[in-house]
């Protein structure tokens, strides 16, 4: 595309240059024709006299320079010179009008070309997102940069454990109260994955949680650098969702995120180590999990199941 644009511009400049050369050449030829008019070459070829039904033609037999003829010829030469100068000015103005009109056409073509280049620069081929992908919660929109796609994947935020190395389970009933609907936003450019973040379903503001540093802190987890299609994006969101199931106390971004209990309160609802092996968290589908409600309370006293 770049080579084609350069070639197009070269052709435009060449056309403009050729037009100017052609106009100058034609103008020079016209001026030469005008300048070639010589008053001294104008000779009377005679005149005719009508007498009744007869026409008598008189022709000169000899030319002699006389004073009065010289005076008349000089006066005529001045008048003709003025007229020819006027003709030159008018021709020159017409050529200028033609060149200005051509430049306007070229400027308009340049403007449209710049608009086209800008559209090409920001153009983005939208991915083939099917209904099956949409059923899995996937949608996408065009980003602000060339080849940039913003993928939006529905998910849930459901903390289930707390710990950096040894993870302690959160009391199942308490954990279920923390379930929230969220949107995972994956930004890609070409085949490159640029960033992953969590957002509120309405308004797409950053979703507040214990590791939300605008954008999110993902700890040791890193999203793949490249992807091949929508299924890869869905998998990235699922992996990110799994990462958020654990609250790492050594890398907290907020100890009291809006809509969630304070971390100190959360620690009071951890299952004791001796009972961990006998307790299993309920496995929920996304549709079940989305029924969970958060209130922003500090403790469970105002939460009900």
C-alpha positions in Angstrom: 0.0 0.0 0.0 2.8 2.4 0.9 4.5 1.9 -2.5 1.3 2.4 -4.3 0.7 5.7 -2.4 4.2 6.9 -3.2 3.7 5.9 -6.9 0.4 7.8 -7.0 2.0 10.9 -5.6 4.8 10.7 -8.1 2.3 10.5 -10.9 0.4 13.5 -9.5 3.6 15.6 -9.3 4.6 14.4 -12.8 1.2 15.3 -14.2 1.3 18.7 -12.5 4.8 19.4 -13.8 3.8 18.3 -17.3 0.7 20.5 -17.2 2.8 23.6 -16.3 5.4 22.9 -19.0 2.6 22.4 -21.6 0.9 25.6 -20.5 4.1 27.6 -20.6 4.9 26.2 -24.1 1.5 27.0 -25.5 1.6 30.5 -23.9 5.0 31.1 -25.5 3.7 30.0 -28.9 0.8 32.3 -28.7 2.9 35.2 -27.6 5.3 34.5 -30.5 2.4 34.6 -32.9 1.3 37.9 -31.5 4.8 39.3 -31.6 5.2 38.3 -35.2 2.6 40.8 -36.3 4.5 43.6 -38.1 2.8 46.8 -39.0 5.3 47.4 -41.8 4.1 44.3 -43.5 0.6 45.7 -43.7 0.1 47.0 -47.3 -3.0 48.2 -48.9 -4.2 45.9 -51.6 -6.5 48.5 -53.1 -10.1 49.3 -52.7 -13.3 49.1 -54.8 -15.8 51.7 -55.9 -19.4 51.0 -56.8 -20.9 53.2 -59.6 -24.4 52.3 -60.4 -24.4 48.6 -61.3 -20.7 48.6 -61.9 -17.9 47.9 -59.4 -14.5 49.5 -60.1 -11.5 48.0 -58.4 -8.4 50.2 -57.8 -5.1 48.6 -57.2 -1.8 50.3 -56.2 1.0 50.3 -58.7 3.7 52.0 -56.6 4.4 52.6 -52.9 6.0 55.8 -51.7 6.7 56.8 -48.1 5.0 60.1 -47.5 5.0 62.0 -44.2 1.3 61.7 -43.5 1.4 57.9 -44.2 4.3 57.6 -41.7 2.3 59.4 -39.1 -0.8 57.3 -39.7 1.3 54.1 -39.7 3.0 55.1 -36.4 -0.4 55.9 -34.8 -1.7 52.6 -36.0 1.4 50.8 -34.7 0.8 52.3 -31.2 -2.8 51.3 -31.2 -2.0 47.8 -32.4 0.7 47.4 -29.8 -1.7 48.4 -27.1 -4.2 45.9 -28.3 -1.7 43.1 -28.6 -0.5 43.9 -25.0 -4.1 43.7 -23.8 -4.5 40.3 -25.6 -1.3 39.0 -24.0 -2.6 40.0 -20.5 -5.9 38.3 -21.1 -4.3 35.1 -22.3 -1.9 35.1 -19.4 -4.8 35.6 -16.9 -6.6 32.7 -18.6 -3.6 30.5 -18.2 -3.3 31.5 -14.5 -6.9 30.7 -14.0 -6.4 27.3 -15.6 -3.3 26.5 -13.4 -5.2 27.7 -10.2 -8.1 25.5 -11.1 -5.8 22.5 -11.7 -4.1 23.2 -8.4 -7.5 23.1 -6.6 -8.3 19.8 -8.2 -4.9 18.5 -7.1 -5.3 19.8 -3.5 -8.7 18.1 -3.3 -7.2 14.9 -4.6 -4.4 15.2 -2.0 -7.0 15.8 0.8 -9.0 12.7 -0.2 -5.8 10.7 -0.4 -4.8 11.8 3.1 -8.3 10.8 4.4 -7.9 7.4 2.6 -4.5 6.9 4.1 -5.8 7.7 7.6 -8.7 5.2 7.1 -6.2 2.6 6.0 -3.9 3.4 9.0 -6.8 2.8 11.4 -8.4 0.0 9.4 -9.0 -3.2 11.3 -10.3 -6.5 9.9 -12.9 -7.7 12.5 -12.4 -11.3 13.7 -14.8 -14.1 12.9 -16.8 -14.2 16.1 -19.6 -16.7 15.8 -22.8 -17.2 17.7 -21.2 -20.1 19.6 -18.5 -17.6 20.8 -21.2 -15.2 21.8 -22.9 -17.9 23.8 -19.6 -18.3 25.7 -19.8 -14.6 26.6 -17.5 -13.2 23.9 -17.9 -10.0 22.0 -15.5 -7.6 20.4 -15.1 -4.0 19.2 -12.6 -2.1 17.1 -9.9 -0.3 19.1 -8.4 3.2 18.5 -5.2 2.0 16.8 -4.6 0.1 13.6 -5.3 -3.7 13.9 -6.4 -3.2 17.6 -9.3 -5.3 18.8 -10.9 -5.0 22.3 -12.4 -8.4 23.3 -15.0 -8.4 26.1 -15.6 -11.8 27.8 -18.3 -12.3 30.5 -17.0 -13.9 33.6 -17.4 -14.1 37.4 -15.2 -13.0 40.3 -15.3 -15.6 43.0 -12.5 -15.6 45.6 -12.2 -19.1 47.1 -8.8 -19.2 48.8 -6.3 -16.9 50.6 -2.6 -17.4 50.6 0.8 -16.8 49.0 2.2 -20.3 49.2 -0.1 -22.3 51.4 -3.7 -21.4 50.5 -6.5 -21.5 53.0 -10.0 -21.9 51.8 -12.6 -19.3 52.5 -15.8 -20.5 54.2 -18.0 -21.7 51.4 -21.1 -19.7 52.3 -19.0 -16.6 52.8 -17.2 -17.2 49.6 -20.4 -17.5 47.6 -21.6 -14.2 48.9 -18.6 -12.6 47.1 -19.5 -13.8 43.7 -19.8 -10.9 41.2 -20.4 -10.6 37.5 -17.4 -9.0 35.7 -16.1 -8.4 32.2 -12.6 -9.5 31.2 -11.2 -7.1 28.7 -8.4 -8.4 26.5 -6.8 -5.9 24.1 -4.9 -7.3 21.1 -3.1 -5.7 18.2 -2.6 -7.9 15.2 -1.8 -11.3 16.8 -0.2 -9.7 19.9 -2.0 -9.8 23.3 -1.3 -6.3 24.8 -3.1 -6.5 28.2 -5.8 -8.2 30.3 -8.0 -6.4 32.8 -11.3 -6.7 34.8 -14.2 -4.4 34.5 -17.7 -3.8 35.7 -20.5 -5.1 33.3 -22.2 -1.7 33.2 -20.0 1.2 32.2 -16.8 -0.9 31.9 -15.1 0.9 34.8 -12.3 -1.1 36.5 -13.8 -3.8 38.8 -12.7 -3.2 42.4 -11.0 -6.2 44.0 -8.0 -7.0 46.2 -5.6 -6.9 43.3 -7.0 -4.1 41.3 -4.3 -1.5 40.7 -5.9 0.0 37.5 -5.1 -2.2 35.6 -5.1 -5.4 37.5 -2.0 -7.0 39.2 -1.8 -10.6 38.1 1.1 -11.7 40.2 3.1 -14.5 38.6 0.5 -15.2 35.9 1.1 -13.8 32.5 -1.2 -14.0 29.5 0.2 -15.5 26.3 2.0 -13.0 24.1 0.2 -14.1 21.0 -3.1 -15.7 20.1 -4.7 -17.3 17.0 -8.4 -16.7 17.3 -11.4 -16.2 19.5 -11.0 -19.5 21.3 -7.6 -18.4 22.6 -9.1 -15.2 23.9 -11.8 -17.1 25.8 -9.2 -19.3 27.3 -7.1 -16.3 28.4 -10.2 -15.0 30.2 -10.9 -18.3 31.9 -7.3 -18.5 33.0 -7.5 -15.0 34.4 -10.7 -15.9 36.2 -9.0 -18.9 37.8 -6.1 -16.6 39.0 -8.6 -14.4 40.8 -10.0 -17.3 42.8 -7.0 -16.8 45.2 -6.3 -13.7 47.2 -2.6 -13.3 47.7 -2.0 -11.3 50.9 1.6 -10.5 49.9 0.6 -8.5 46.8 -2.6 -6.7 47.8 -3.5 -3.6 45.9 -6.4 -2.7 48.1 -7.3 -4.0 51.6 -10.9 -2.7 51.4 -12.1 -2.8 47.8 -15.6 -1.4 47.2 -18.3 -4.1 47.2 -16.1 -6.6 49.0 -15.3 -7.2 52.7 -12.1 -5.8 54.2 -9.2 -8.2 54.0 -9.0 -8.3 57.7 -12.6 -9.5 57.8 -12.0 -12.0 55.1 -9.2 -13.5 57.2 -11.7 -14.2 59.9 -13.7 -16.4 57.6 -10.9 -18.8 56.6 -11.4 -22.6 57.2 -9.0 -24.0 59.8 -6.2 -26.2 58.4 -7.5 -29.4 60.1 -10.8 -29.1 58.4 -9.6 -28.1 54.9 -9.4 -31.7 53.5 -13.1 -32.4 54.4 -14.5 -29.2 53.0 -15.3 -28.7 49.3 -16.5 -25.6 47.7 -19.7 -25.9 45.7 -19.1 -25.9 41.9 -21.3 -23.3 40.2 -22.1 -22.7 36.6 -21.7 -19.1 35.4 -25.5 -18.7 35.3 -25.7 -19.9 39.0 -22.8 -17.8 40.0 -24.2 -14.6 38.6 -27.0 -14.8 41.1 -24.5 -13.9 43.8 -24.8 -10.4 45.2 -22.2 -8.1 46.9 -23.2 -5.2 49.1 -19.9 -3.7 50.1 -20.3 -4.7 53.8 -17.4 -5.2 56.1 -18.8 -8.5 57.4 -21.4 -11.2 56.8 -24.0 -9.9 59.3 -25.9 -7.9 56.6 -25.4 -10.6 53.9 -28.0 -13.2 53.4 -28.1 -16.4 51.3 
